[in-house]
Amino acid sequence: MAQSPFQAALAAVLRPLEFAARDGFAPLARVQELERTVARAAARTRELAIPREAREALRGVEAAFAESVAEDERRRRIEAALARLRPFSDPGWEEAALLRAATALSGVG
């Protein structure tokens, strides 16, 4: 089954975070422009017609990666972003979201 536009856009946010967190954050120092990449991907994903809860989670991730921070804080933000966004990558979440009333989407109803 093909990925939905939301799942593809969400993957663009999650992939760099998951890579940076791999093996106890071993590759973190080598990741260039992580904050910019994640913030831009989150902003693009928020532009989709998605439920409010996903939009708010993405807004929080975008804000958290709006600027560079010290490594310890960077790790904390990566972990928090992964914890906040991973539930949306579950196909069951998307199926449940599709069963909601259209008013669950921002700007509808």
C-alpha positions as CSV (number, residue, x, y, z in Angstrom):
1,M,0.0,0.0,0.0
2,A,1.3,3.4,-0.9
3,Q,2.1,6.0,1.8
4,S,-0.4,8.8,2.3
5,P,0.8,12.3,1.8
6,F,0.7,12.8,5.6
7,Q,2.8,9.6,6.2
8,A,5.3,10.7,3.6
9,A,5.6,14.2,5.1
10,L,5.8,12.8,8.6
11,A,8.6,10.5,7.6
12,A,10.5,13.5,6.4
13,V,10.3,14.9,10.0
14,L,11.0,11.6,11.7
15,R,13.9,10.3,9.6
16,P,16.6,12.8,10.6
17,L,15.5,12.6,14.2
18,E,15.7,8.8,14.2
19,F,19.1,8.9,12.5
20,A,20.4,11.4,15.1
21,A,19.1,9.2,18.0
22,R,20.5,6.0,16.6
23,D,23.0,4.0,18.7
24,G,22.7,6.3,21.7
25,F,23.0,9.5,19.6
26,A,26.4,8.3,18.1
27,P,25.8,10.1,14.8
28,L,24.4,13.3,16.3
29,A,27.7,15.3,16.0
30,R,27.8,14.4,12.3
31,V,24.2,15.6,11.5
32,Q,24.4,19.0,9.8
33,E,21.5,21.4,9.9
34,L,19.3,19.1,12.0
35,E,17.3,21.9,13.5
36,R,16.6,23.6,10.1
37,T,15.8,20.3,8.4
38,V,13.3,19.2,11.1
39,A,11.7,22.6,11.5
40,R,11.1,23.0,7.8
41,A,9.8,19.5,7.4
42,A,7.4,20.0,10.4
43,A,6.2,23.3,8.9
44,R,5.5,21.6,5.5
45,T,3.6,18.7,7.2
46,R,1.5,21.2,9.2
47,E,0.2,22.6,5.9
48,L,-1.6,19.4,5.1
49,A,-5.3,18.9,6.0
50,I,-4.6,17.0,9.2
51,P,-6.4,16.7,12.6
52,R,-5.7,19.4,15.1
53,E,-3.7,17.1,17.5
54,A,-1.2,16.3,14.8
55,R,-1.0,19.9,13.7
56,E,-0.3,21.0,17.3
57,A,2.4,18.3,17.8
58,L,4.1,19.4,14.6
59,R,3.9,23.1,15.7
60,G,5.6,22.1,19.0
61,V,8.4,20.2,17.2
62,E,8.9,23.1,14.7
63,A,9.2,25.5,17.7
64,A,11.6,23.2,19.5
65,F,13.9,23.1,16.5
66,A,13.7,26.7,15.6
67,E,17.2,27.3,16.9
68,S,20.4,25.5,17.7
69,V,21.0,24.5,21.3
70,A,23.7,22.7,23.4
71,E,24.1,19.0,22.8
72,D,22.3,17.9,26.0
73,E,19.3,20.0,25.2
74,R,19.4,18.8,21.6
75,R,19.2,15.2,22.7
76,R,16.3,16.0,25.0
77,R,14.4,17.8,22.2
78,I,15.1,14.9,19.8
79,E,13.7,12.4,22.3
80,A,10.7,14.5,23.0
81,A,10.0,15.1,19.3
82,L,10.2,11.3,18.6
83,A,7.9,10.5,21.5
84,R,5.4,13.2,20.4
85,L,5.4,12.3,16.7
86,R,5.8,8.5,16.5
87,P,2.2,7.7,17.5
88,F,1.1,9.5,14.3
89,S,3.2,7.2,12.2
90,D,1.1,4.2,13.3
91,P,-1.3,3.3,10.4
92,G,-4.0,2.7,13.1
93,W,-3.8,6.3,14.0
94,E,-4.4,7.4,10.5
95,E,-7.3,5.0,10.0
96,A,-8.9,6.3,13.3
97,A,-8.4,9.9,12.1
98,L,-10.2,9.1,8.9
99,L,-13.3,7.9,10.8
100,R,-13.6,11.2,12.7
101,A,-16.0,13.9,11.7
102,A,-14.7,16.4,9.1
103,T,-14.9,19.1,11.8
104,A,-11.8,17.5,13.4
105,L,-9.8,19.2,10.6
106,S,-8.7,22.8,11.0
107,G,-10.8,25.1,9.0
108,V,-13.7,22.7,8.5
109,G,-17.0,23.0,10.2
